[in-house]
Amino acid sequence: MEIFLAIVALLAGLGTFLLGFKLLGDNMEKIASGGLKRMFSKTAKSRLAGVGIGAAATAIVQSSSVTTVMVVGFVNVGVMSLYQATAIIMGCNIGTTITGHIVSLQTIPFIEVATLLTLIGIFMDMFSKSDKVKSVGLMLAGLGLVFVGLELMGDSMSQFATDDNLKSILSMATNPFLMLLIGLAVTAVVQSSSAVTSVIITMAGQGLIFGGGGNSVLYLILGTNIGTCVTALLSSIGANRNARRACIIHLMFNTFGAIIFFIVLLCWPSFMEITFAAWFPGDPGRQIAMFHTFFNVICTILFLPFTNGFVKLSGILVPERKKKGKAGAAGLNELPDSLMDERLLGTPSVAIEQLGKARLHLADMSMDNLRAAFDAYLRRDDGAAGDILRKNEEIMAQSKQITDYLVRVSGEDISMQDEQIVSAMHHNLGDIVRIAELADNLTKYTHREIKYDLTFSSGVNDQLEKMFEKIEELYAAVHNTLEEGNPAHLSDVDALEDEVDAMRKKLIEDHIERLNGGYCKPENSNVFINLVSNLERAGDHLSYLAHSIEEVYGGK
């Protein structure tokens, strides 16, 4: 019964520990979302900087698996190159070792005091109205729960430490290959090397000895480093070739490093005894944590100069396939589909930035369709209507895809500003789709013009072209406004939109004068006035698009 209760306490402690790390990582990511977004969307060209970015990001989210999955998503959507991803993946393996160092702190007496952070953090969350203060509070509460979980696991391990049968079982596992496979298999099932390493460090801290001591426990650690690749490999299913190559690079880095150290440890049986055990006497938890960091730092130093080699080898293992069919047959849906990668949902701020790109792509499509419809009107080309209708259907389908993804992002724990961005994007989609619908209206005016053989006075088309050129200028200003998120551009947008309105008014006034002078037929009015009004309404919707940033960044 005592052993059963000790197992229950161990599982309860592990659950508390993992919950604490989730709270800690999620809220650290939320607080640092802007920094993460800048780190990942503008990855440095320097390999050393890439390693630093990977280590820092993993230290923030407290999981190399999560960071690597994000990197796979970024490679999949083209945010970073495979070369940059390789350096970041190496850094991830260094950053994840911070968990072991935190766990090793359970041997220090201040842990009881540190658990008060849970109470302080919960009070901050309950009584503060600031989202940032709430996030800091939950982060502190998560850190406190980490120590509570460590205490529970430590207490349960003390029960195991007195059990002779368990000691005997652990001491029997002396085969290095078996130890490596156990670490690999358990981590592959749990999908968290941090959790497995934490349990190993906690057990060692309570005096439980693996395989009779020596290097035995280190083989387990090497196994966990290979097992942690499983999560990223699973996430690469359905991704593009470069994303799958990033996962292969992750697996190669960890496997090659484990093989090298495995051979060294086999050839140097007293490695642990004359290094970490001598440097940190009486603290086996700290010894394992330091070895874990040492292993990943040395592997990074060894492999970083061969980044290009890893990229080339991944290209051999995941080769390009010859494309079948006509080029471009994938259609216009391809870009937004890649931008809206599920892997990015783990970092909502980055997912929202990618959604902004998908929104601009959709706006480009709508403007292209409006331009095509206007050109068809000037050419009196009724045959373009089918193509414009087909593109409108694609625009509607993409709008739905983006809306669905926005809803999924909204379901994540996002900041207030990100919520405002998501809300603005929902409104944007309505305006973008309306511009596409106006293109469809223009095809109807073209059809009516041809069907009833309507003719207009000379110079009218020139005036219409000037009006559309102004709309093009307006769209360029709107595009810059949305891309930069800068309200300062709104004055330019408003000035251009006023010019479009003035041109509509002037065109209609001139048309009425021609009617009164008998230079234009009355039956032309329905087509001409509606055409000009639709162009002006396109300008209105473009203005609405630009002004949506006020919801996020404020007014001018």
Protein Blocks (a to p, Z undefined) as FASTA:
>chain_A
ZZmmmmmmmmmmmmmmmmmmmmmmmmmmmmmmmmmmmmmmmccfblklmmmmmmmmmmmn
opaklmmmmmmmmmmnopacfklmmmmmmmmmmmmmmmmmmmmmmmpmklmmmmmmmmmm
mmmmmmpcbfklmmmmmmmmmmmmmmmmmmmmmmmmmmmmmmmklmmmmmmmmcfklmmm
mmmmmmmmnopaklmmmmmmmmmmnopagehiajllmmmmmmmmmmmmmmmmmmmgopaf
klmmmmmmmmmmmmmmmmmmmmmmmmmmmlmmmmmmmmmghilklmmmmmmmmmmmmmmm
mmmmmmmmmmmmmmmmmccdddehjehklojmlmmmmmmgfklmmmmmlmmmmmmmmmmm
mmmmmmmmmmmmmmmmmnopaklmmmmmmmmmmmmmmmmmmmmmmmmmmmpccdfklmmm
mmmmmmmmmmmmmmmmmmmmmmmmmmmmmmnopacdehklmmmmmmmmmmmmmmmmmmmm
mmnopaklmmmmmmmmmmmmmmmmmmmmmmmmmmmnopacfklmmmmmmmmmmmmmmmmm
mmmmmmmmmmmnopZZ
